[in-house]
Amino acid sequence: MNDIEMLEAERRTLLALSYRMLGTVADAEDAVQETYVRWYRLTDAERDAIRNPGAWLTRVASRVCLDMLGSARARRERYVGEWLPEPVPGGWPGRREPLVAASVPVDPLDRVTLDDAVSTALLVVLESLTPAERVAFVLHDVFGVPFDEIAETVGRSTDAARQLASKARRRVHEQRGGAATREEHDAVARAFAAATMTGDLEGLIAVLDPDAVARSDGGGRVSAALRPVVGADRVARFLLGLPRLAPGAVLSPIETADGLGFLATVDGVADTVISIAVADGRVTDVYLVRNPDKLTLWR
């Protein structure tokens, strides 16, 4: 297998890894491209000395992502309104097949499935972690990379790498510990959609958690709430007012990594991807991605 064939074979893995670390497809593609550039910068002798090119590429891509996370955080502080991860449809690299096999045993209770690891709800939690914590968590709890390899990636000791992943795991469990099963999620999502589409204010309030939060990401490109909308009554009224922003929008059920979600289209063009988080039988969070740059995979 020549270099081009090898790099193409690893591309899906690297995209899947980078997306979970960075939260947008464009950033993930940039990280993969930079990883390839670093491969080609090696001399022939240096490349020949690499016994496992896939592991080398994974380590370098992780380092690239670690660097990018620092600058991404600064960019997001200047972002217009709320920043949300880019939602990806089923079938996008890494949604289903285990692209990177665990190289060490990982406790199933500590392992995040590849599909769950692209859910908007989880990616939002990962945004609250430090770059090193996020990289350690994704590498170990999602892809099963050993801690000694993670330590080399983040420039820490093995024990420190283990602590990074542990701290990240606690944060994830604190924020997502009461998440509903897929069946419970989808049942609540159907009730949420029915109330929203019929304009049933009381019915919508009933399906929302009293402290529900709605976040919408327009990126300064389209209309969106600049700050989170908090509280069941305010969230319900906000959602029922959305048709005025996009007259003629058609709402269709879609599969998201969070479970049943909804795609709003206007004249057949994707306008908004709506996903929700559910706990204790009610909607706790509503995520509306309207930034056209984050909807390219849905068009």
C-alpha positions as CSV (number, residue, x, y, z in Angstrom):
1,M,0.0,0.0,0.0
2,N,1.5,3.4,-1.0
3,D,1.2,6.6,1.0
4,I,-1.8,7.9,-0.8
5,E,-3.8,4.6,-0.3
6,M,-2.7,4.4,3.4
7,L,-3.7,8.0,4.1
8,E,-7.1,7.6,2.4
9,A,-7.7,4.4,4.4
10,E,-7.1,6.3,7.7
11,R,-9.1,9.3,6.7
12,R,-12.5,8.2,8.2
13,T,-10.8,7.4,11.5
14,L,-9.0,10.7,11.6
15,L,-12.2,12.6,10.7
16,A,-14.2,10.8,13.4
17,L,-11.6,11.4,16.0
18,S,-11.0,15.1,15.1
19,Y,-14.7,15.9,14.9
20,R,-15.3,14.7,18.5
21,M,-12.5,16.8,19.7
22,L,-13.3,20.0,17.7
23,G,-17.1,20.0,17.2
24,T,-17.3,21.0,13.6
25,V,-16.7,19.2,10.3
26,A,-14.7,22.0,8.8
27,D,-12.3,22.1,11.8
28,A,-12.0,18.3,11.7
29,E,-11.1,18.4,8.0
30,D,-8.5,21.1,8.7
31,A,-7.0,18.9,11.4
32,V,-6.8,15.9,9.1
33,Q,-5.2,18.0,6.4
34,E,-2.6,19.4,8.8
35,T,-1.9,15.8,9.9
36,Y,-1.2,14.8,6.3
37,V,1.1,17.7,5.8
38,R,3.2,16.6,8.8
39,W,3.4,13.1,7.3
40,Y,4.7,14.4,4.0
41,R,7.2,16.6,5.8
42,L,8.9,13.5,7.1
43,T,11.9,12.2,5.3
44,D,11.6,8.7,3.6
45,A,13.8,7.3,6.3
46,E,11.6,8.8,9.1
47,R,8.5,7.3,7.5
48,D,10.1,3.9,7.0
49,A,11.0,3.9,10.7
50,I,7.3,4.3,11.7
51,R,6.1,0.7,12.5
52,N,2.4,1.7,12.8
53,P,1.4,4.6,10.6
54,G,-2.2,4.5,11.8
55,A,-1.1,5.0,15.4
56,W,1.3,7.8,14.4
57,L,-1.4,9.6,12.5
58,T,-3.9,9.3,15.4
59,R,-1.3,10.7,17.8
60,V,-0.4,13.6,15.5
61,A,-4.0,14.4,14.7
62,S,-4.7,14.5,18.4
63,R,-1.9,17.0,18.9
64,V,-3.1,19.1,16.1
65,C,-6.6,19.1,17.7
66,L,-5.1,20.0,21.1
67,D,-3.5,23.1,19.5
68,M,-6.6,24.0,17.6
69,L,-8.8,23.8,20.7
70,G,-6.9,26.7,22.2
71,S,-7.4,29.0,19.3
72,A,-11.0,27.7,18.8
73,R,-11.9,28.8,22.3
74,A,-10.7,32.3,21.5
75,R,-12.7,32.4,18.3
76,R,-15.8,31.2,20.1
77,E,-15.5,34.1,22.5
78,R,-16.0,36.4,19.5
79,Y,-18.7,34.3,18.0
80,V,-22.1,36.1,17.4
81,G,-24.6,34.5,19.9
82,E,-24.5,31.0,21.1
83,W,-22.0,28.5,19.7
84,L,-23.2,25.0,19.2
85,P,-21.4,21.9,17.8
86,E,-22.2,21.0,14.2
87,P,-24.9,18.3,14.0
88,V,-24.0,15.4,11.8
89,P,-26.4,12.9,10.1
90,G,-26.3,9.2,10.4
91,G,-23.7,7.7,8.1
92,W,-21.2,10.5,8.6
93,P,-17.7,9.0,9.4
94,G,-17.7,7.3,12.7
95,R,-21.4,7.3,13.5
96,R,-21.8,3.6,13.4
97,E,-18.8,1.4,12.8
98,P,-16.0,1.1,15.4
99,L,-13.3,2.8,13.4
100,V,-10.6,2.6,16.0
101,A,-10.5,-0.7,18.0
102,A,-9.7,-0.4,21.7
103,S,-6.1,-1.4,22.2
104,V,-6.6,-1.9,25.9
105,P,-9.6,-3.3,27.9
106,V,-12.0,-0.4,28.7
107,D,-14.7,-0.8,31.4
108,P,-18.0,-0.7,29.5
109,L,-19.4,1.6,32.2
110,D,-16.7,4.1,31.4
111,R,-16.9,3.7,27.6
112,V,-18.9,6.1,25.5
113,T,-20.2,4.7,22.2
114,L,-19.1,6.2,19.0
115,D,-22.7,7.3,18.2
116,D,-23.3,8.9,21.6
117,A,-20.0,10.7,21.3
118,V,-21.3,12.9,18.5
119,S,-24.5,13.8,20.3
120,T,-25.0,17.6,20.7
121,A,-25.7,17.2,24.4
122,L,-22.4,15.4,25.0
123,L,-20.4,17.7,22.8
124,V,-21.8,20.7,24.6
125,V,-20.5,19.2,27.9
126,L,-17.1,18.6,26.3
127,E,-16.9,22.3,25.4
128,S,-16.7,23.0,29.1
129,L,-13.5,20.9,29.5
130,T,-10.0,22.1,29.1
131,P,-8.4,21.1,25.8
132,A,-6.2,18.5,27.5
133,E,-9.2,17.0,29.4
134,R,-11.2,16.8,26.2
135,V,-8.4,15.1,24.2
136,A,-7.8,12.6,27.0
137,F,-11.5,11.8,27.3
138,V,-12.1,11.3,23.6
139,L,-8.9,9.2,23.1
140,H,-9.6,6.9,26.1
141,D,-13.3,6.7,26.7
142,V,-14.4,6.9,23.1
143,F,-11.5,5.3,21.2
144,G,-9.8,3.2,23.9
145,V,-6.3,4.5,23.4
146,P,-4.0,3.5,26.3
147,F,-3.0,6.2,28.8
148,D,0.7,5.9,28.0
149,E,0.0,6.9,24.4
150,I,-2.3,9.7,25.6
151,A,0.4,11.0,27.9
152,E,2.7,11.3,25.0
153,T,0.1,13.2,23.0
154,V,-0.8,15.7,25.8
155,G,2.8,16.1,27.1
156,R,2.0,14.8,30.6
157,S,2.8,11.7,32.7
158,T,0.7,8.6,32.4
159,D,-0.8,9.2,35.8
160,A,-1.6,12.8,34.8
161,A,-3.3,11.6,31.6
162,R,-5.4,9.2,33.6
163,Q,-6.4,12.0,35.9
164,L,-7.4,14.2,33.0
165,A,-9.7,11.5,31.6
166,S,-11.1,10.8,35.1
167,K,-11.9,14.5,35.7
168,A,-13.6,14.8,32.3
169,R,-15.6,11.6,32.9
170,R,-16.9,13.0,36.2
171,R,-18.0,16.1,34.5
172,V,-19.8,14.2,31.8
173,H,-21.5,12.0,34.3
174,E,-22.6,15.0,36.4
175,Q,-24.1,16.6,33.3
176,R,-25.4,13.6,31.5
177,G,-25.9,11.0,34.3
178,G,-29.7,11.2,34.2
179,A,-30.0,11.1,30.4
180,A,-33.0,9.1,29.1
181,T,-32.7,5.9,27.1
182,R,-33.2,6.2,23.4
183,E,-36.8,4.8,23.7
184,E,-37.7,7.3,26.4
185,H,-36.0,10.1,24.5
186,D,-37.9,9.5,21.3
187,A,-41.3,9.2,23.1
188,V,-40.8,12.6,24.7
189,A,-39.5,14.0,21.4
190,R,-42.7,13.0,19.7
191,A,-44.8,14.7,22.4
192,F,-42.5,17.8,22.1
193,A,-43.0,17.9,18.3
194,A,-46.8,17.4,18.5
195,A,-47.2,20.3,20.9
196,T,-44.8,22.5,18.9
197,M,-46.4,21.9,15.5
198,T,-50.0,22.4,16.8
199,G,-49.1,25.5,18.8
200,D,-50.2,23.9,22.1
201,L,-48.6,26.2,24.6
202,E,-49.8,24.3,27.7
203,G,-48.9,20.9,26.2
204,L,-45.4,22.2,25.3
205,I,-44.8,23.6,28.8
206,A,-45.9,20.2,30.3
207,V,-43.3,18.3,28.3
208,L,-40.5,20.8,29.2
209,D,-38.5,20.6,32.4
210,P,-39.2,23.7,34.6
211,D,-35.6,24.8,34.2
212,A,-35.4,23.9,30.5
213,V,-32.9,25.8,28.3
214,A,-33.1,26.6,24.6
215,R,-29.9,27.5,22.7
216,S,-29.9,28.6,19.1
217,D,-26.9,29.1,16.9
218,G,-27.2,31.4,13.9
219,G,-23.5,32.4,13.8
220,G,-24.5,36.0,12.9
221,R,-25.7,34.7,9.6
222,V,-29.4,34.2,10.3
223,S,-31.8,35.2,13.1
224,A,-31.3,33.4,16.4
225,A,-31.5,34.2,20.1
226,L,-28.2,35.7,21.1
227,R,-28.4,34.2,24.7
228,P,-29.9,31.0,26.1
229,V,-33.7,31.1,26.8
230,V,-34.3,29.7,30.2
231,G,-37.5,28.3,31.9
232,A,-40.3,26.2,30.5
233,D,-42.7,29.1,29.9
234,R,-40.1,31.2,28.1
235,V,-38.7,28.3,26.1
236,A,-42.3,27.3,25.0
237,R,-43.2,30.8,23.9
238,F,-39.8,31.1,22.1
239,L,-40.3,27.9,20.2
240,L,-43.9,28.7,19.2
241,G,-42.7,32.0,17.8
242,L,-40.2,30.4,15.5
243,P,-42.5,30.0,12.5
244,R,-42.6,33.8,12.2
245,L,-38.8,33.7,11.6
246,A,-39.2,31.1,8.8
247,P,-42.6,31.3,7.2
248,G,-43.4,28.2,5.2
249,A,-41.0,26.0,7.1
250,V,-41.7,22.2,7.0
251,L,-40.7,20.2,10.0
252,S,-39.6,16.6,9.5
253,P,-38.4,13.9,11.9
254,I,-34.7,12.9,11.5
255,E,-32.3,10.6,13.3
256,T,-29.7,12.5,15.3
257,A,-27.0,11.2,17.6
258,D,-29.2,12.5,20.5
259,G,-32.1,10.4,19.3
260,L,-35.2,11.6,17.4
261,G,-34.7,15.1,16.2
262,F,-36.2,17.4,13.6
263,L,-35.2,19.2,10.4
264,A,-36.9,22.4,9.4
265,T,-36.7,23.1,5.7
266,V,-37.7,26.1,3.7
267,D,-38.4,25.6,0.0
268,G,-36.6,22.2,0.4
269,V,-33.5,23.7,1.8
270,A,-32.3,22.8,5.3
271,D,-33.0,25.8,7.7
272,T,-32.7,24.4,11.2
273,V,-31.6,21.1,12.9
274,I,-33.4,20.7,16.2
275,S,-32.2,18.2,18.8
276,I,-33.2,17.8,22.4
277,A,-31.9,16.3,25.6
278,V,-34.3,14.4,27.9
279,A,-34.1,13.5,31.6
280,D,-36.8,12.3,34.0
281,G,-39.4,12.2,31.2
282,R,-39.0,15.9,30.2
283,V,-37.0,18.0,27.8
284,T,-34.1,19.7,29.6
285,D,-32.3,21.2,26.6
286,V,-33.3,22.3,23.1
287,Y,-30.6,22.9,20.6
288,L,-31.4,24.7,17.3
289,V,-28.6,25.0,14.8
290,R,-29.4,27.6,12.1
291,N,-25.9,28.7,11.0
292,P,-25.8,27.7,7.3
293,D,-22.1,26.8,7.6
294,K,-23.1,24.0,10.0
295,L,-25.9,22.6,7.8
296,T,-24.0,21.7,4.7
297,L,-24.2,17.9,5.4
298,W,-28.0,18.2,5.6
299,R,-28.3,19.8,2.2
